[in-house]
Amino acid sequence: MSVPLVPPPARASVPPAPAGERGWVTSTLRHMSLEQKVGQLFATYVYGGDATEPSAADRAANLAAFGVETPAEVVEEYGLGGVCYFSWSHNLDTPRQIATLSNGLQRAALGDGRAGRAPLLISTDQEQGVVLRMPPPAAQFPGSMALGAARSPRDARTAAEVTGRELRAVGVRQAYAPIADVNVDPANPVIGVRSFGADPALVGALTAAQVAGFQGGAGTTAVAKHFPGHGDTGTDSHTNLPVIDHSRDEWERIDAPPFRQAIRAGVESIMTAHIVVPALDPSGDPATLSPRILTGVLRGELGFRGVIVTDALNMAAVRQRYGDERVPVLALKAGADQLLMPPDLRLARDAVLRAVAAGELTERRVDESVRRVLTLKYRRGLTRSPLVDVAAAVRTVGAPEHLAAVARVTDPTLTAVRNDAGLLPLPRAERSVLVTGWDTAAFAPVATVAAGFAARGARVTARPATLPSDQVIAETAAAAAGHDLTVVLVNRAWDVGVTDPRGSQRRLVAALLATGKPVVVVAVRDPYDVAYLPGVESYLVTYSYTRAAMDALVRALHGELSPRGRLPVTIPATDGGVLYPYGHGLSW
């Protein structure tokens, strides 16, 4: 694969380092105060798109959360080891802005370059698919379940390598991906299409491929998540504490293989899950706080020697049994190295310092984690070149070669599940088409599909109807009656518990079918929706709603692209049987 290389980043003031990894790590650790060491264990968000001149609103948000006003001051005040970028914290706009922000934060971390200062490890959740942090022009690849449908380790590696190159270009050296969870629960509210699928062997192969792409191809740290496996739960750990009732044998057979393969592939970091797994630890503590799971199983049995990073410590699941001041201490005692996003950073930092002073944690234990974090920074080249070339970042992110790779990787993921009436592919003919259903302003999938039909000569009406009211359903059905064909997008129509509590997407599809006109239903996220849409004769799955996915859909509907995806999960029937088995997929 031909991808543009990132030129050597600009030089920065880095403490003089003894030759070699061990020398730099040992020297840096020796010159650190206890406060500096503890700071290295924390990674958190900061508000603002500029390190020293954020907006007034972001200054106020930083002041409320951290007691200082600018992102640079947050880094300096707490001696942070890492920063995590998000759109909602206004870190991610253009490649130039992101790269400039990264450079500003690195300068704040390094200060005057004296011994004992270390560069930041900047991270983000660029999983691709439905979890995208970097906005366009960044390459937007299909997510994990789509890659599972394509069954191609090569494509999975390509997606990770290009993603990693773009992240590295803007100063992000740690990607919170890939997802190593095996999604065996169709009702999983938090993983779903973020997983490669329901087969441990497939998930393991694609996880290992992405580790190789991120690290070997792009020089960006991969983070396999969420250990010991978050794929079989109907509870969202952001809001409650899930319990995974797998036996030890089931865990070994289902959940463990992808993490074992990630470790064999050399993954540098693994993220913990805020889940209870009684077969691994009967105490009732979540894995993030469990010595039996992190030290006993992950380090002892699986032999992982890299950095263990917690999932976000502001999530409800990890805060239920203990206070916010106890959680970071217990996570370190359990074996974690990097503490991500505590709800109160000052409280968390001071709690760790008090635990060391009281003898609950030893400084030697702190040193173990700091040594792992520093080693990772050294291996990612941060000691040699912590700053990035801003002009090179602008050239690299969204480069034509990257966007071409997006199309190549996306095309084989499209999965045709049902074509009972033989409607597809559509014959060449003048027709009027209504495109409707679920939509989002960030991606505009309805408009993208409509534009694709219009470019092929159709008379098109685009009518977004996200979780429509009864009136909108009636108006949309009336519009469909006046068109030759309707294409309707659905997103988690199966989930009437959270996503669509009124069942409005199901009622919209039923109303469209009642017109008697041909209807093509497209699931733009979970493949499971078809079980809850009786009477549908034409059904395809894109697994995400990126522009590339919608473009592939339009081409497949017109016979320009033959669907090649195969279900990486089983679609259960509502009565508990199997509606469509793992591996099902039509073509034309």
N, C-alpha and C positions, 0 to 999 in steps of 0.2 A: 504494500500500500504506500502510495506517495503522499506524504503530508509535509507541510513546511516545518522546518526546524526553528526553534526559538533561539535567536542569537544569544551569546553570553550576556547575562544581565549586568547592569551597571554595578560598579564597585561601591562598597559601603564601609563605614568604620566598624570593623569587627575586631574584637580582642585578639591580640597575637596568639596563635595556637601552636602548641607543640606538634610535631609531626605525627600524623596518624590519628585515627578515630579515638583509640584508647587514651592517647596523650591529651587530646583536647577535652574529652569528657572528664577525665580525672582532674585536669587542671582547673577547668571551669567549676566543677563541683567543689573543689577544695577552696576556691576563692569566694564561694557563695555563703552569705549569712543564712540562718535558718529561715528568716522571712523570705529571702529570695528563693530558697529551695521550695518552700510551700507555694509560693506564687507560681512556680513552674508546673505545679500539679493541676492548676485551674485553667479552663478554657471557657469563654463566655461570649455572648453577643455584645456589641456596642452600638449605639445609635449614631447614625450619620454617614454621609458619603464622602466626607473629607476628614482627615485625621485631626486637623487643628481648627478648621472653620466650618463646623456643621451648622445646619439651620437653627434658628431660635427654638423651634419645636424639639429638635433633637438634643440641643443643649439642655432643655428642661427635662427631657426624658432621661438623659444620662445623670443629671443632678439628682433626680428622684431615685434612680436605681442604684447609683454608685457613689454619690456625694461629690462628683466632679463633673465638668461640663463637656469635655471633648473626648473623642475616642482615644487620642494620644494620652490624655491625662488618666483615663481609666487604665491603660496599659502601664503607665508609670506608677500610678498610685498602688496598684496591686501586684506589680511585677509579674504580669500574666505570662503563662507559658504558651497560651493559644487564644485565638479569636475565631469565632464562627460567624460567617456571613449569612444574612437573610435579606429578603426583599422587604419584609415588614419593619426591619430596623434600618432600612434605607441605605444599605451598603452596596446594592447591586443595581447599577444603571447601565453605563456604557463600558466597553473594555478600557478606554482611557481613564475613566473615573475610578474603576475598580483597581487597576494597576497603580494609580496614583495613591489611592487610599492604602493599599498594601505597603507601598514604599514608606508612606508617612508613619504607619504603625510600626514598621520594622525600625525606623529611625528612633521612634519613642522607646522601643524595647532595648535597643543597643546603647542609647544615650551617648556618652562620651567614649565608648569603646573600652572601658576599663575591664580588667579581668573580673569574672563573675557575672557578666551580662551575657545573655543568650538571645538569639533571634527568636521570633514568634513562629509557631506552627499555625498557619491560617488554614481554615477548613470550611467546607460547606456540604450540604446534602444534594449533590448533583447526581441523583439516581437515574435521571432521565425518565421518559414516559410521563407519568402524572406527578412526579416529584422533580421539578426543575427549578433551580434557584437562579442560574445565569439566564438573563433574558436575551432575546435576539440582539445582535446577529449570532450569538453562540449557537453551535450545532445542537439541534434538538433531536436526539435519537429516540427510537422506541424504548420503552421500559422493559423490565425484566420478563414479565409474562409474555410480552410480544416476542422477545428474543427466544423464550422457551418454545413458542409456537414455531419458530423458524428452525430450531434444533441445530444451530450452527455455532460451535465454539469459536470458529474463525470470525464470524460476524460479531459475536459477543466481545471478543478481544478488540476488534476494530472500534466498536462503540466506546469501550473503556479507554483505549489508547488516544483516540481523538479528543474525547472528553477530558482526559488527564492532561493532554498537551495544552488545551485551551485554559484549563484551570491553572496550570503551572505558569502560563504566559502572563496571567494577571496576579500572580503571587500566591495562589492557593496551592499548597503542597500536600494537603490531606483531603481526600474525598471520602465522605461517609457513604461508601458503597464498595462492594456489591452487597445485595441482600442474599444471605445464605439460608433464610427461613424456607421451609418446605410447606407450602400452603395447602394443607389437607382439609381445612375447614372452609367450605364455600361461604359461610357466613362470617368469616374473619373480617372485622370492621377496620383493622389497622394495617394489615399486610396486603392481602388480596393480590392485585396485579403488580405489586411491588416485588413479588416473588417470581422466580423463574417457572414455578409450577409445583405439581404434586408428587413428582417422582424424585426421590433422593439422588439417584444417579444423574439425572438430567441437571438438577439444581447444582450438584457438586461439580459437574463438568463445566458448566457455564460460570459458576463462581470462580473456579480456578482459572478459567480463560480470562475473566475480567481482572483478577489479581495480576496476571501476567501483563495485561494491557495497560493497566494503571501504572504499575511499578516498573516492569521491564521495558515497556514501550514508551511511556510518557515520563517516567521519573517522578511520579506522584504517589504518595502513600495510599494504599487501599485499606479500607476498614470493613471487614466482614461483619455483618450484623444479622440478628441480635441473639447472642449466645445466652442460653443453650438451645434456642429455637423458639420462635414466636409464631409458628405457622398453624397451630391447632388451637385457636382460642376464639370465642365469640365475644370477648371483652377487650375494649380498647384501653391500653395501659396509660394513655394520656389522661383518662378520666377515672379508671378503677384498676384494681389489682387482679390480673388474670391468674388462673390456676390451670396448669397443663397436667392433665391426668394420665399422661403416658407412663406405662411401666418402664422399668429400666431397659428391658429388651426392646420395647417400642422406641425408646429414645435412641438406643444404639442403632436401630434399623432405619429410623425415619429422620431424626433431627441431627444426629452427630455426623453422618457422612459428609455433608457439604463443608462443615467446619474442619473436618480432618483433611479434606482435599485442599481447602484454602491454606491450611498450615503447611501441607506438603508443597504447595505452590510458593511458599515463602511470604505469606501475608504478614505485613508489618504491624498491623493493629487489628484488634477485635473489639467490637462494641457489645456491652452487656445488655440484657433485657430485664425490665422490671416485671418479672413473672415469677410465680411460685411453681416449682417442679418437685412435688413431694418425693418422687422416686429418686431424685438426686440429693435432696435436702428436706427432711421431714419437719424442719423447724418452723416452717411457715414464712421465713424471710424470703424476700425477692432475691433473684440470682445476683443482682448488683451488690447486695449486702451479705452474700453467702460465702464464707471461707471454703465450705465444702465444694461449692460449684466453681468458684474462680480459681482458688489455689489447689483444691483437691482434684477436680476434674479437668479444668482447662489447662492449668499449668502441669499438674502431676500426671494425669492420664493421657491427655492429648499432646503434651510436650510443648505447649506454646511458650515462646520466650520473648515475644514482642510486647508492645504497649497495649494494655487493657484500658479502654476508655469506657466510661459509663454512658448510658443513654442520658438524656437531659434530666438533671436532678430536680427540675421544677415540675415534672410530671406527677400526677396524683398517685400513681401506683407505688412509687418509692417513698412517698411521704405519709402513708397511712399508719404505719406502726410506730414510727419514730419522729421526733421533732426535726426541724430543718437544721439545727445545730449538730444533731447526732448523725445524720445521714452521711455527710462527707467523711467523718471519722470511721464509721462502720464500713464504708466502701473501701477505704484504704486498708483497714484491718482485714477485709475479705480478700484483698489482692489487687484491687484496681490501681491504675497508675495515673490516669488523667480524669479529672472530675469536671463534667460538662454542665454548664449553665445552672448552678445552684440558684434557688429563688432569691437568696440574699447573699451576695458574694462576700461582703464584709463579715457577716455572721459566720459563713462557712469557713473562710480563711482563719478567723480568730479562733474558731472551734478546733481546727487542726492544730494551731499553735498551742492552745491550752492543753490539748490531748498529749502533745509532746512534753510540755512542761510538767504535766501530772504523771508522766510515765506510762500512759495508756498506749501511746504510740512512741516508738523509739526513733531517734534521729537516723539511726541506721536503716530502719524501715523506710523512712522518707527518702533517704539516699538511694535506695534500691529503685524506687519509681522515678526519681529525678534522673538517675543514670540511664534508665530506659528511654525517657523522653529526650534527653540530650543526645543519646546515640541515634535516635530516629532523626533528629534535626541534622546531625552531621551527615548521615547517609543520604539525606535528601538534598545535600549541597548547600544548606542554609548558612553554614559557617564560611563557605567560600564566596557565595554571592547571594546575600539575603534580599537584595533589591532586584527588581525586574526592569527591563527595557520597555518603557511605555509605548514607544513607537512600534516595537516588535509585537507587543500585545495587541495593538490595533490591527496589525497585519495578520496576526495568527488567528484571532477569534473570529469565527465565521468565514474563514478562508474558503475559496471556491472548492478546493480539494476536500475540505471537511463537509461542505454541504452536499457534494456529490456522494460522499461516503454515507451520509444520512439516507439519501434516496436508495442506494444499493442495499443498505442494511434493512430499511423499512419494508421494501417491496415483498420479501418472502414471508413477512410476519402476518399479513392479512389472512384471516381464516373465514372461509365460507362454511357455515354450519348447516343451513337449510336452504333448499331451492326446489321445494316440492312441486311447484307448478311449472318449473322450467322457464321461469321468467328471465333468468339471467344466463348469459350476458344479454343486455338489451339490444334489440335489433337496431340497425341504423334507420332512423325515421325522425321526421319532425314531430316533436311532442311538447306538451306543456308539463312542467314539473314543479311540484311544490316541495321545498326542502324545509323541514320543521324539526321541532323537538329540542332536546337539551342543548344549551349553548353557554359559552362563557366569553366575556369581553376580551380576556387575555389572549385567546386563541381563535375565536370566531369560527368554530367549525361549520356552523350552518352556512355562513357566507362563503367559506372556502369551497364547500361542496356545491353550493349554488353557482359559484363562479366557474367551477369545472364543467357543469352541465351547460352553462351559457356559452362557454368557449367551444362547445361541440354542437352549437346550433339550436339548443333547446330554448323555449320560452319559459323563464324560470321566475318563480316567486319564492323569496327567502322570508320565512316567518318563524323566528325563534320562539320557542314555547317551553321555557325551563320551568318545571313544576307548575304547570298551568292551572289557572282557576277553571271552574265549570264554564264560565262565559268564554274564556279563551279556548277551551276544548271545543265548545260548540262552534265558535267562529272558525277555528282551524279545520274542523271536519267539513264545514260548509265550503271553505276554500278548496279542500281536497276534492270535493265532489265536482268542482269545475276544472280539474286538471286531469291529465292522462295518467300521471304517476305521482306517487308521494314517496319521498325518502324521509324517514323519521329517525332521529338520533336519540338514543336512550343512555342513561348513565345510572347504574345501580338501581334499576327499577325493582329489583328483587328486595331492596332494603326499605321496607315500609316502617322500620323501627326508628331510623335516624335520618337517612338521606331523603326519603320521600314519604313522610308519615301519612299523607292523604292518599297515597297511591295514584297520584295524578298522572304519572307517566303511563301506567297501565291503562287508565281510563282513556287517555289520549289515543293510544294505539288501538284500543277497542273501538273508539269512535271513528278512527280513520278506516279500519277494516270494514265497519258497517256501511261505508259509502259504496262498497262493491268495486271500487277502483283498485288497481294494483298498488301494493304497499311493500316497500323494502325497509326492514328494520335493521338498524346498525347499532350495536353495542359499542360505545366509545370508551368503555372501561371494562367492567367485569363481564366475562362471557356467560354468566349464570342467568341473565335476565330472560332468556328465551323460555325458561320453564314457567314463567309467570305471565306469559303473553300468549294465551290460547288463540289459535286461528292464524298465527303468523306463518306464511309460506316461504318467505325469503328473509334470511337472517345471516348477517355477517358480523364479525368481531374485529375491531381495530386495536383494542386494549389501551388506547390513548387517543387524544384529540389534537395531536400536533398537526401542523400543516402537511408534513410529509405523509402522515397516516391518512389524512383526508384526501390528498392527491392520489395515493395508491388506491384508495377506495373508489374514487371516480373512474380511474383507469380500469379497474377490475369490473365495475358495473357496465362499462362500455366494451368489454372484451379485449382491451388493450394490454391487460395484465392478467395472467392466470393465477388465481389464489393458490398459494402453496402452503400456508400455515396449517398446522395440525394442533388440535387442542392439547395444551400441556397440563390440563386438569380434566377431571370428570365433571360433566354437568348433571347434577342429580335432578330427578323428577320431584315434583312436590309431594308425591306419596312415599318418597324415600328410596325409590328405585333409581336406575340409571337412565337418563334421557339420552345423553350422548357420551360415549366412553372416551377416555383418555386416548389421544391419537386420532380422533375423528377429524376429517376435513375434506371438503369437496373441492373440485377443480373444474375448470372449463377452458 
